[in-house]
Amino acid sequence: MNNRLPFFLTVFLPFASQLPTLAQGCSDAGFCTIGALKQHASTDTKGQKITVLLPVGLGDESVLVFAPGLQYDNQLSARWAVQAKLTGNYASGNLGSVSGLGDVFLSATYTLPTQTKWATSLTLGTKLPLSSSNLKVGDRPLPMQYQSSLGTADLITGLSVGNGQWQFSVGWQQPLTGANSNTFLPSLNGKPEAPAYPPSNQFTRKADVLGRTAYTWRISPKLSLNGGLLGIYHLAEDTYIDASGKLVALTGSQGLTLNATLAGWWNLTPKTRIGFTAGTPLLVREIRPDGLTRSIVFAPEISWLF
Protein backbone atom coordinates (compact mmCIF):
# COMPACT_ATOMS: atom_id res chain seq x y z
CA MET A 1 0.00 0.00 0.00
CA ASN A 2 1.21 3.49 -0.79
CA ASN A 3 2.41 5.01 2.49
CA ARG A 4 0.70 8.29 1.63
CA LEU A 5 -2.72 6.65 1.97
CA PRO A 6 -2.67 6.09 5.77
CA PHE A 7 -1.49 9.69 6.20
CA PHE A 8 -4.35 10.95 4.02
CA LEU A 9 -6.97 8.95 5.92
CA THR A 10 -5.71 9.82 9.40
CA VAL A 11 -5.51 13.53 8.59
CA PHE A 12 -8.44 14.01 6.22
CA LEU A 13 -11.19 11.98 7.90
CA PRO A 14 -11.00 13.44 11.43
CA PHE A 15 -10.70 16.92 9.95
CA ALA A 16 -13.67 16.32 7.65
CA SER A 17 -15.90 15.28 10.54
CA GLN A 18 -15.45 18.73 12.11
CA LEU A 19 -16.50 20.67 9.02
CA PRO A 20 -19.96 22.20 8.44
CA THR A 21 -22.34 19.62 6.97
CA LEU A 22 -23.00 21.44 3.71
CA ALA A 23 -21.72 20.51 0.28
CA GLN A 24 -22.40 21.25 -3.34
CA GLY A 25 -24.55 18.46 -4.76
CA CYS A 26 -22.61 18.46 -7.97
CA SER A 27 -23.99 15.18 -9.18
CA ASP A 28 -27.35 16.89 -9.61
CA ALA A 29 -25.96 19.60 -11.89
CA GLY A 30 -24.06 16.87 -13.63
CA PHE A 31 -20.74 18.02 -14.95
CA CYS A 32 -18.44 16.68 -12.24
CA THR A 33 -19.56 13.11 -13.00
CA ILE A 34 -19.62 13.27 -16.79
CA GLY A 35 -16.98 11.90 -19.18
CA ALA A 36 -13.39 12.80 -18.39
CA LEU A 37 -14.44 15.11 -15.52
CA LYS A 38 -15.48 12.31 -13.17
CA GLN A 39 -13.17 10.79 -10.58
CA HIS A 40 -11.32 7.94 -12.26
CA ALA A 41 -10.66 4.43 -11.00
CA SER A 42 -7.32 2.87 -11.90
CA THR A 43 -9.25 -0.38 -12.37
CA ASP A 44 -11.39 1.04 -15.19
CA THR A 45 -11.73 -1.59 -17.91
CA LYS A 46 -12.02 -1.06 -21.65
CA GLY A 47 -15.26 -1.96 -23.36
CA GLN A 48 -18.83 -1.39 -22.25
CA LYS A 49 -20.21 -0.81 -18.77
CA ILE A 50 -23.64 -0.34 -17.17
CA THR A 51 -23.74 1.32 -13.75
CA VAL A 52 -26.56 1.70 -11.25
CA LEU A 53 -26.06 4.89 -9.20
CA LEU A 54 -27.73 5.26 -5.79
CA PRO A 55 -26.82 8.66 -4.26
CA VAL A 56 -28.61 9.74 -1.11
CA GLY A 57 -28.20 12.80 1.08
CA LEU A 58 -29.78 15.66 2.99
CA GLY A 59 -30.39 19.03 1.38
CA ASP A 60 -31.32 22.42 2.81
CA GLU A 61 -33.76 22.23 5.74
CA SER A 62 -32.92 18.51 6.04
CA VAL A 63 -34.76 17.56 2.85
CA LEU A 64 -34.05 13.89 2.15
CA VAL A 65 -32.96 13.42 -1.47
CA PHE A 66 -32.57 10.09 -3.24
CA ALA A 67 -31.44 10.48 -6.86
CA PRO A 68 -30.95 7.09 -8.54
CA GLY A 69 -29.42 6.88 -11.99
CA LEU A 70 -28.64 4.40 -14.74
CA GLN A 71 -25.44 5.02 -16.74
CA TYR A 72 -24.01 3.43 -19.87
CA ASP A 73 -20.34 3.80 -20.88
CA ASN A 74 -18.73 2.53 -24.08
CA GLN A 75 -15.01 2.79 -24.81
CA LEU A 76 -15.36 2.73 -28.59
CA SER A 77 -11.62 2.82 -29.26
CA ALA A 78 -8.35 3.94 -27.73
CA ARG A 79 -9.36 7.53 -28.56
CA TRP A 80 -13.18 7.73 -28.31
CA ALA A 81 -15.64 7.00 -25.50
CA VAL A 82 -19.33 7.80 -25.12
CA GLN A 83 -21.56 8.00 -22.07
CA ALA A 84 -25.32 8.23 -21.45
CA LYS A 85 -27.08 8.62 -18.10
CA LEU A 86 -30.73 8.75 -17.00
CA THR A 87 -31.64 10.07 -13.53
CA GLY A 88 -34.66 10.28 -11.28
CA ASN A 89 -35.32 11.92 -7.93
CA TYR A 90 -37.28 11.49 -4.70
CA ALA A 91 -37.35 14.34 -2.18
CA SER A 92 -39.07 14.51 1.21
CA GLY A 93 -39.05 17.34 3.73
CA ASN A 94 -41.16 19.74 5.75
CA LEU A 95 -42.98 20.97 2.62
CA GLY A 96 -43.98 17.49 1.44
CA SER A 97 -42.74 14.53 -0.61
CA VAL A 98 -42.44 14.29 -4.41
CA SER A 99 -40.73 12.19 -7.05
CA GLY A 100 -40.08 12.52 -10.75
CA LEU A 101 -37.76 11.96 -13.67
CA GLY A 102 -34.55 13.97 -13.67
CA ASP A 103 -32.31 14.46 -16.69
CA VAL A 104 -30.66 12.72 -19.60
CA PHE A 105 -26.90 13.28 -19.88
CA LEU A 106 -25.08 12.55 -23.13
CA SER A 107 -21.36 13.00 -23.72
CA ALA A 108 -18.44 12.03 -25.93
CA THR A 109 -14.79 12.03 -24.84
CA TYR A 110 -11.73 12.13 -27.11
CA THR A 111 -8.26 11.26 -25.79
CA LEU A 112 -5.40 12.95 -27.63
CA PRO A 113 -2.50 10.84 -28.95
CA THR A 114 0.53 10.99 -26.67
CA GLN A 115 4.00 9.49 -26.31
CA THR A 116 4.10 10.00 -22.52
CA LYS A 117 2.31 8.54 -19.51
CA TRP A 118 0.15 11.65 -19.33
CA ALA A 119 -3.09 11.53 -21.32
CA THR A 120 -5.25 14.53 -22.22
CA SER A 121 -8.97 13.97 -22.72
CA LEU A 122 -11.62 16.38 -24.02
CA THR A 123 -15.32 15.96 -23.19
CA LEU A 124 -18.34 17.55 -24.88
CA GLY A 125 -21.79 16.84 -23.51
CA THR A 126 -25.28 18.03 -22.72
CA LYS A 127 -27.89 17.78 -19.98
CA LEU A 128 -31.50 17.49 -21.19
CA PRO A 129 -34.30 17.93 -18.62
CA LEU A 130 -37.13 15.43 -18.20
CA SER A 131 -38.95 17.72 -15.76
CA SER A 132 -40.03 21.36 -15.96
CA SER A 133 -38.80 21.95 -12.39
CA ASN A 134 -42.34 22.68 -11.17
CA LEU A 135 -43.26 19.72 -8.96
CA LYS A 136 -45.98 20.57 -6.44
CA VAL A 137 -47.69 19.13 -3.39
CA GLY A 138 -51.36 19.74 -4.04
CA ASP A 139 -51.52 23.24 -5.44
CA ARG A 140 -48.41 24.43 -3.58
CA PRO A 141 -45.29 24.95 -5.75
CA LEU A 142 -42.09 23.58 -4.22
CA PRO A 143 -38.63 25.19 -4.11
CA MET A 144 -35.66 23.85 -6.06
CA GLN A 145 -34.58 21.65 -3.15
CA TYR A 146 -37.48 19.32 -4.03
CA GLN A 147 -37.26 19.41 -7.82
CA SER A 148 -36.11 16.37 -9.78
CA SER A 149 -34.33 18.50 -12.42
CA LEU A 150 -32.88 21.98 -12.71
CA GLY A 151 -35.27 22.35 -15.66
CA THR A 152 -32.74 23.62 -18.20
CA ALA A 153 -30.85 22.19 -21.13
CA ASP A 154 -27.13 22.69 -20.51
CA LEU A 155 -23.93 22.56 -22.51
CA ILE A 156 -21.04 20.79 -20.76
CA THR A 157 -17.38 20.91 -21.78
CA GLY A 158 -14.28 19.67 -20.02
CA LEU A 159 -10.60 18.82 -20.18
CA SER A 160 -8.77 16.27 -18.04
CA VAL A 161 -5.07 15.44 -17.81
CA GLY A 162 -3.92 12.32 -15.96
CA ASN A 163 -1.29 9.61 -15.69
CA GLY A 164 -3.24 6.79 -14.02
CA GLN A 165 -2.61 8.21 -10.55
CA TRP A 166 -2.91 12.00 -10.75
CA GLN A 167 -5.90 13.68 -12.36
CA PHE A 168 -6.30 17.40 -13.14
CA SER A 169 -9.60 18.52 -14.67
CA VAL A 170 -11.38 21.73 -15.62
CA GLY A 171 -14.96 22.03 -16.86
CA TRP A 172 -17.72 24.47 -17.78
CA GLN A 173 -21.51 24.01 -17.57
CA GLN A 174 -23.64 26.61 -19.33
CA PRO A 175 -27.47 26.66 -19.11
CA LEU A 176 -28.88 27.31 -22.58
CA THR A 177 -32.64 27.72 -22.10
CA GLY A 178 -32.98 30.61 -19.65
CA ALA A 179 -35.53 30.55 -16.83
CA ASN A 180 -37.06 27.25 -15.78
CA SER A 181 -40.78 26.75 -14.98
CA ASN A 182 -40.53 26.82 -11.20
CA THR A 183 -43.14 29.06 -9.50
CA PHE A 184 -42.12 28.94 -5.84
CA LEU A 185 -42.40 32.14 -3.81
CA PRO A 186 -42.18 31.68 -0.02
CA SER A 187 -44.70 34.44 0.67
CA LEU A 188 -47.37 32.70 -1.43
CA ASN A 189 -46.79 29.11 -0.30
CA GLY A 190 -48.87 29.36 2.86
CA LYS A 191 -46.81 26.98 5.00
CA PRO A 192 -44.85 28.41 7.98
CA GLU A 193 -41.71 26.52 6.90
CA ALA A 194 -41.64 28.06 3.40
CA PRO A 195 -39.71 31.29 4.23
CA ALA A 196 -36.63 29.20 5.08
CA TYR A 197 -36.22 28.38 1.35
CA PRO A 198 -34.89 30.82 -1.29
CA PRO A 199 -37.48 32.06 -3.83
CA SER A 200 -37.18 30.48 -7.28
CA ASN A 201 -40.12 31.70 -9.38
CA GLN A 202 -38.97 31.56 -13.04
CA PHE A 203 -35.52 30.75 -11.72
CA THR A 204 -32.56 31.53 -13.98
CA ARG A 205 -29.37 29.67 -13.08
CA LYS A 206 -25.98 31.00 -14.15
CA ALA A 207 -22.99 29.04 -15.43
CA ASP A 208 -20.48 27.09 -13.34
CA VAL A 209 -16.82 26.28 -13.84
CA LEU A 210 -15.08 23.32 -12.23
CA GLY A 211 -11.58 22.45 -11.14
CA ARG A 212 -10.56 19.04 -9.83
CA THR A 213 -7.31 17.61 -8.48
CA ALA A 214 -7.32 13.95 -7.47
CA TYR A 215 -4.92 11.12 -6.71
CA THR A 216 -5.61 7.37 -7.02
CA TRP A 217 -4.10 4.73 -4.74
CA ARG A 218 -4.02 1.24 -6.27
CA ILE A 219 -4.32 -0.76 -3.06
CA SER A 220 -4.49 -4.12 -4.84
CA PRO A 221 -5.44 -5.43 -8.28
CA LYS A 222 -9.07 -5.33 -7.09
CA LEU A 223 -9.20 -2.21 -4.90
CA SER A 224 -8.60 1.49 -5.67
CA LEU A 225 -9.16 4.62 -3.60
CA ASN A 226 -9.21 8.16 -4.92
CA GLY A 227 -8.98 11.36 -2.89
CA GLY A 228 -8.82 14.98 -3.93
CA LEU A 229 -10.25 18.48 -4.08
CA LEU A 230 -13.21 19.64 -6.18
CA GLY A 231 -13.93 23.33 -6.66
CA ILE A 232 -17.04 24.74 -8.35
CA TYR A 233 -17.29 28.47 -9.02
CA HIS A 234 -20.74 29.92 -9.80
CA LEU A 235 -19.96 32.71 -12.24
CA ALA A 236 -22.81 35.15 -11.47
CA GLU A 237 -25.83 35.65 -9.22
CA ASP A 238 -28.93 33.62 -10.05
CA THR A 239 -32.22 35.48 -10.53
CA TYR A 240 -35.97 35.02 -10.03
CA ILE A 241 -39.19 36.96 -10.66
CA ASP A 242 -40.84 38.33 -7.51
CA ALA A 243 -44.59 38.66 -6.86
CA SER A 244 -44.68 42.08 -8.52
CA GLY A 245 -43.08 40.76 -11.71
CA LYS A 246 -39.66 42.30 -11.01
CA LEU A 247 -36.42 40.49 -11.87
CA VAL A 248 -34.42 40.06 -8.64
CA ALA A 249 -30.84 38.87 -8.20
CA LEU A 250 -30.21 36.39 -5.39
CA THR A 251 -27.38 38.05 -3.50
CA GLY A 252 -24.77 35.57 -2.32
CA SER A 253 -25.48 32.94 -4.96
CA GLN A 254 -22.28 33.76 -6.87
CA GLY A 255 -19.04 32.31 -5.58
CA LEU A 256 -16.93 29.28 -4.78
CA THR A 257 -17.80 25.89 -3.31
CA LEU A 258 -14.78 23.74 -2.42
CA ASN A 259 -15.08 20.09 -1.42
CA ALA A 260 -12.68 17.38 -0.32
CA THR A 261 -13.66 14.14 -2.06
CA LEU A 262 -13.10 10.45 -1.52
CA ALA A 263 -14.07 7.56 -3.79
CA GLY A 264 -13.41 3.84 -3.85
CA TRP A 265 -13.89 0.88 -6.19
CA TRP A 266 -13.72 -2.87 -5.56
CA ASN A 267 -13.73 -5.45 -8.35
CA LEU A 268 -15.90 -8.28 -7.08
CA THR A 269 -15.31 -10.28 -10.27
CA PRO A 270 -13.68 -9.45 -13.62
CA LYS A 271 -17.12 -8.25 -14.77
CA THR A 272 -18.64 -6.76 -11.60
CA ARG A 273 -17.51 -3.75 -9.60
CA ILE A 274 -18.93 -1.86 -6.61
CA GLY A 275 -17.91 1.63 -5.58
CA PHE A 276 -18.82 4.83 -3.77
CA THR A 277 -18.19 8.55 -3.85
CA ALA A 278 -18.40 10.96 -0.92
CA GLY A 279 -17.43 14.54 -0.13
CA THR A 280 -17.13 17.09 2.63
CA PRO A 281 -17.06 20.89 2.34
CA LEU A 282 -14.16 23.22 2.94
CA LEU A 283 -15.93 26.32 1.64
CA VAL A 284 -19.51 27.04 0.52
CA ARG A 285 -21.42 29.86 -1.15
CA GLU A 286 -23.62 32.08 1.02
CA ILE A 287 -26.80 30.70 -0.57
CA ARG A 288 -27.45 27.98 -3.14
CA PRO A 289 -30.96 28.62 -4.53
CA ASP A 290 -30.53 25.91 -7.20
CA GLY A 291 -31.20 23.34 -4.46
CA LEU A 292 -27.94 21.45 -4.99
CA THR A 293 -26.68 21.70 -1.42
CA ARG A 294 -26.14 18.30 0.19
CA SER A 295 -25.03 17.11 3.62
CA ILE A 296 -24.26 13.57 4.76
CA VAL A 297 -23.91 12.74 1.07
CA PHE A 298 -23.01 9.19 0.08
CA ALA A 299 -23.28 7.70 -3.40
CA PRO A 300 -22.83 3.91 -3.79
CA GLU A 301 -22.77 2.33 -7.24
CA ILE A 302 -22.53 -1.07 -8.89
CA SER A 303 -21.20 -1.69 -12.41
CA TRP A 304 -21.37 -4.58 -14.86
CA LEU A 305 -18.68 -4.71 -17.54
CA PHE A 306 -19.05 -6.52 -20.84
C-alpha positions as CSV (number, residue, x, y, z in Angstrom):
1,M,0.0,0.0,0.0
2,N,1.2,3.5,-0.8
3,N,2.4,5.0,2.5
4,R,0.7,8.3,1.6
5,L,-2.7,6.6,2.0
6,P,-2.7,6.1,5.8
7,F,-1.5,9.7,6.2
8,F,-4.3,10.9,4.0
9,L,-7.0,8.9,5.9
10,T,-5.7,9.8,9.4
11,V,-5.5,13.5,8.6
12,F,-8.4,14.0,6.2
13,L,-11.2,12.0,7.9
14,P,-11.0,13.4,11.4
15,F,-10.7,16.9,9.9
16,A,-13.7,16.3,7.6
17,S,-15.9,15.3,10.5
18,Q,-15.5,18.7,12.1
19,L,-16.5,20.7,9.0
20,P,-20.0,22.2,8.4
21,T,-22.3,19.6,7.0
22,L,-23.0,21.4,3.7
23,A,-21.7,20.5,0.3
24,Q,-22.4,21.3,-3.3
25,G,-24.5,18.5,-4.8
26,C,-22.6,18.5,-8.0
27,S,-24.0,15.2,-9.2
28,D,-27.4,16.9,-9.6
29,A,-26.0,19.6,-11.9
30,G,-24.1,16.9,-13.6
31,F,-20.7,18.0,-15.0
32,C,-18.4,16.7,-12.2
33,T,-19.6,13.1,-13.0
34,I,-19.6,13.3,-16.8
35,G,-17.0,11.9,-19.2
36,A,-13.4,12.8,-18.4
37,L,-14.4,15.1,-15.5
38,K,-15.5,12.3,-13.2
39,Q,-13.2,10.8,-10.6
40,H,-11.3,7.9,-12.3
41,A,-10.7,4.4,-11.0
42,S,-7.3,2.9,-11.9
43,T,-9.3,-0.4,-12.4
44,D,-11.4,1.0,-15.2
45,T,-11.7,-1.6,-17.9
46,K,-12.0,-1.1,-21.6
47,G,-15.3,-2.0,-23.4
48,Q,-18.8,-1.4,-22.2
49,K,-20.2,-0.8,-18.8
50,I,-23.6,-0.3,-17.2
51,T,-23.7,1.3,-13.8
52,V,-26.6,1.7,-11.2
53,L,-26.1,4.9,-9.2
54,L,-27.7,5.3,-5.8
55,P,-26.8,8.7,-4.3
56,V,-28.6,9.7,-1.1
57,G,-28.2,12.8,1.1
58,L,-29.8,15.7,3.0
59,G,-30.4,19.0,1.4
60,D,-31.3,22.4,2.8
61,E,-33.8,22.2,5.7
62,S,-32.9,18.5,6.0
63,V,-34.8,17.6,2.9
64,L,-34.0,13.9,2.2
65,V,-33.0,13.4,-1.5
66,F,-32.6,10.1,-3.2
67,A,-31.4,10.5,-6.9
68,P,-31.0,7.1,-8.5
69,G,-29.4,6.9,-12.0
70,L,-28.6,4.4,-14.7
71,Q,-25.4,5.0,-16.7
72,Y,-24.0,3.4,-19.9
73,D,-20.3,3.8,-20.9
74,N,-18.7,2.5,-24.1
75,Q,-15.0,2.8,-24.8
76,L,-15.4,2.7,-28.6
77,S,-11.6,2.8,-29.3
78,A,-8.4,3.9,-27.7
79,R,-9.4,7.5,-28.6
80,W,-13.2,7.7,-28.3
81,A,-15.6,7.0,-25.5
82,V,-19.3,7.8,-25.1
83,Q,-21.6,8.0,-22.1
84,A,-25.3,8.2,-21.4
85,K,-27.1,8.6,-18.1
86,L,-30.7,8.8,-17.0
87,T,-31.6,10.1,-13.5
88,G,-34.7,10.3,-11.3
89,N,-35.3,11.9,-7.9
90,Y,-37.3,11.5,-4.7
91,A,-37.3,14.3,-2.2
92,S,-39.1,14.5,1.2
93,G,-39.1,17.3,3.7
94,N,-41.2,19.7,5.7
95,L,-43.0,21.0,2.6
96,G,-44.0,17.5,1.4
97,S,-42.7,14.5,-0.6
98,V,-42.4,14.3,-4.4
99,S,-40.7,12.2,-7.1
100,G,-40.1,12.5,-10.8
101,L,-37.8,12.0,-13.7
102,G,-34.6,14.0,-13.7
103,D,-32.3,14.5,-16.7
104,V,-30.7,12.7,-19.6
105,F,-26.9,13.3,-19.9
106,L,-25.1,12.6,-23.1
107,S,-21.4,13.0,-23.7
108,A,-18.4,12.0,-25.9
109,T,-14.8,12.0,-24.8
110,Y,-11.7,12.1,-27.1
111,T,-8.3,11.3,-25.8
112,L,-5.4,12.9,-27.6
113,P,-2.5,10.8,-29.0
114,T,0.5,11.0,-26.7
115,Q,4.0,9.5,-26.3
116,T,4.1,10.0,-22.5
117,K,2.3,8.5,-19.5
118,W,0.2,11.7,-19.3
119,A,-3.1,11.5,-21.3
120,T,-5.3,14.5,-22.2
121,S,-9.0,14.0,-22.7
122,L,-11.6,16.4,-24.0
123,T,-15.3,16.0,-23.2
124,L,-18.3,17.5,-24.9
125,G,-21.8,16.8,-23.5
126,T,-25.3,18.0,-22.7
127,K,-27.9,17.8,-20.0
128,L,-31.5,17.5,-21.2
129,P,-34.3,17.9,-18.6
130,L,-37.1,15.4,-18.2
131,S,-39.0,17.7,-15.8
132,S,-40.0,21.4,-16.0
133,S,-38.8,21.9,-12.4
134,N,-42.3,22.7,-11.2
135,L,-43.3,19.7,-9.0
136,K,-46.0,20.6,-6.4
137,V,-47.7,19.1,-3.4
138,G,-51.4,19.7,-4.0
139,D,-51.5,23.2,-5.4
140,R,-48.4,24.4,-3.6
141,P,-45.3,24.9,-5.8
142,L,-42.1,23.6,-4.2
143,P,-38.6,25.2,-4.1
144,M,-35.7,23.9,-6.1
145,Q,-34.6,21.6,-3.2
146,Y,-37.5,19.3,-4.0
147,Q,-37.3,19.4,-7.8
148,S,-36.1,16.4,-9.8
149,S,-34.3,18.5,-12.4
150,L,-32.9,22.0,-12.7
151,G,-35.3,22.3,-15.7
152,T,-32.7,23.6,-18.2
153,A,-30.8,22.2,-21.1
154,D,-27.1,22.7,-20.5
155,L,-23.9,22.6,-22.5
156,I,-21.0,20.8,-20.8
157,T,-17.4,20.9,-21.8
158,G,-14.3,19.7,-20.0
159,L,-10.6,18.8,-20.2
160,S,-8.8,16.3,-18.0
161,V,-5.1,15.4,-17.8
162,G,-3.9,12.3,-16.0
163,N,-1.3,9.6,-15.7
164,G,-3.2,6.8,-14.0
165,Q,-2.6,8.2,-10.6
166,W,-2.9,12.0,-10.7
167,Q,-5.9,13.7,-12.4
168,F,-6.3,17.4,-13.1
169,S,-9.6,18.5,-14.7
170,V,-11.4,21.7,-15.6
171,G,-15.0,22.0,-16.9
172,W,-17.7,24.5,-17.8
173,Q,-21.5,24.0,-17.6
174,Q,-23.6,26.6,-19.3
175,P,-27.5,26.7,-19.1
176,L,-28.9,27.3,-22.6
177,T,-32.6,27.7,-22.1
178,G,-33.0,30.6,-19.7
179,A,-35.5,30.5,-16.8
180,N,-37.1,27.3,-15.8
181,S,-40.8,26.7,-15.0
182,N,-40.5,26.8,-11.2
183,T,-43.1,29.1,-9.5
184,F,-42.1,28.9,-5.8
185,L,-42.4,32.1,-3.8
186,P,-42.2,31.7,0.0
187,S,-44.7,34.4,0.7
188,L,-47.4,32.7,-1.4
189,N,-46.8,29.1,-0.3
190,G,-48.9,29.4,2.9
191,K,-46.8,27.0,5.0
192,P,-44.9,28.4,8.0
193,E,-41.7,26.5,6.9
194,A,-41.6,28.1,3.4
195,P,-39.7,31.3,4.2
196,A,-36.6,29.2,5.1
197,Y,-36.2,28.4,1.4
198,P,-34.9,30.8,-1.3
199,P,-37.5,32.1,-3.8
200,S,-37.2,30.5,-7.3
201,N,-40.1,31.7,-9.4
202,Q,-39.0,31.6,-13.0
203,F,-35.5,30.8,-11.7
204,T,-32.6,31.5,-14.0
205,R,-29.4,29.7,-13.1
206,K,-26.0,31.0,-14.2
207,A,-23.0,29.0,-15.4
208,D,-20.5,27.1,-13.3
209,V,-16.8,26.3,-13.8
210,L,-15.1,23.3,-12.2
211,G,-11.6,22.5,-11.1
212,R,-10.6,19.0,-9.8
213,T,-7.3,17.6,-8.5
214,A,-7.3,13.9,-7.5
215,Y,-4.9,11.1,-6.7
216,T,-5.6,7.4,-7.0
217,W,-4.1,4.7,-4.7
218,R,-4.0,1.2,-6.3
219,I,-4.3,-0.8,-3.1
220,S,-4.5,-4.1,-4.8
221,P,-5.4,-5.4,-8.3
222,K,-9.1,-5.3,-7.1
223,L,-9.2,-2.2,-4.9
224,S,-8.6,1.5,-5.7
225,L,-9.2,4.6,-3.6
226,N,-9.2,8.2,-4.9
227,G,-9.0,11.4,-2.9
228,G,-8.8,15.0,-3.9
229,L,-10.3,18.5,-4.1
230,L,-13.2,19.6,-6.2
231,G,-13.9,23.3,-6.7
232,I,-17.0,24.7,-8.3
233,Y,-17.3,28.5,-9.0
234,H,-20.7,29.9,-9.8
235,L,-20.0,32.7,-12.2
236,A,-22.8,35.1,-11.5
237,E,-25.8,35.6,-9.2
238,D,-28.9,33.6,-10.0
239,T,-32.2,35.5,-10.5
240,Y,-36.0,35.0,-10.0
241,I,-39.2,37.0,-10.7
242,D,-40.8,38.3,-7.5
243,A,-44.6,38.7,-6.9
244,S,-44.7,42.1,-8.5
245,G,-43.1,40.8,-11.7
246,K,-39.7,42.3,-11.0
247,L,-36.4,40.5,-11.9
248,V,-34.4,40.1,-8.6
249,A,-30.8,38.9,-8.2
250,L,-30.2,36.4,-5.4
251,T,-27.4,38.1,-3.5
252,G,-24.8,35.6,-2.3
253,S,-25.5,32.9,-5.0
254,Q,-22.3,33.8,-6.9
255,G,-19.0,32.3,-5.6
256,L,-16.9,29.3,-4.8
257,T,-17.8,25.9,-3.3
258,L,-14.8,23.7,-2.4
259,N,-15.1,20.1,-1.4
260,A,-12.7,17.4,-0.3
261,T,-13.7,14.1,-2.1
262,L,-13.1,10.5,-1.5
263,A,-14.1,7.6,-3.8
264,G,-13.4,3.8,-3.9
265,W,-13.9,0.9,-6.2
266,W,-13.7,-2.9,-5.6
267,N,-13.7,-5.4,-8.4
268,L,-15.9,-8.3,-7.1
269,T,-15.3,-10.3,-10.3
270,P,-13.7,-9.5,-13.6
271,K,-17.1,-8.3,-14.8
272,T,-18.6,-6.8,-11.6
273,R,-17.5,-3.7,-9.6
274,I,-18.9,-1.9,-6.6
275,G,-17.9,1.6,-5.6
276,F,-18.8,4.8,-3.8
277,T,-18.2,8.6,-3.9
278,A,-18.4,11.0,-0.9
279,G,-17.4,14.5,-0.1
280,T,-17.1,17.1,2.6
281,P,-17.1,20.9,2.3
282,L,-14.2,23.2,2.9
283,L,-15.9,26.3,1.6
284,V,-19.5,27.0,0.5
285,R,-21.4,29.9,-1.1
286,E,-23.6,32.1,1.0
287,I,-26.8,30.7,-0.6
288,R,-27.5,28.0,-3.1
289,P,-31.0,28.6,-4.5
290,D,-30.5,25.9,-7.2
291,G,-31.2,23.3,-4.5
292,L,-27.9,21.5,-5.0
293,T,-26.7,21.7,-1.4
294,R,-26.1,18.3,0.2
295,S,-25.0,17.1,3.6
296,I,-24.3,13.6,4.8
297,V,-23.9,12.7,1.1
298,F,-23.0,9.2,0.1
299,A,-23.3,7.7,-3.4
300,P,-22.8,3.9,-3.8
301,E,-22.8,2.3,-7.2
302,I,-22.5,-1.1,-8.9
303,S,-21.2,-1.7,-12.4
304,W,-21.4,-4.6,-14.9
305,L,-18.7,-4.7,-17.5
306,F,-19.0,-6.5,-20.8
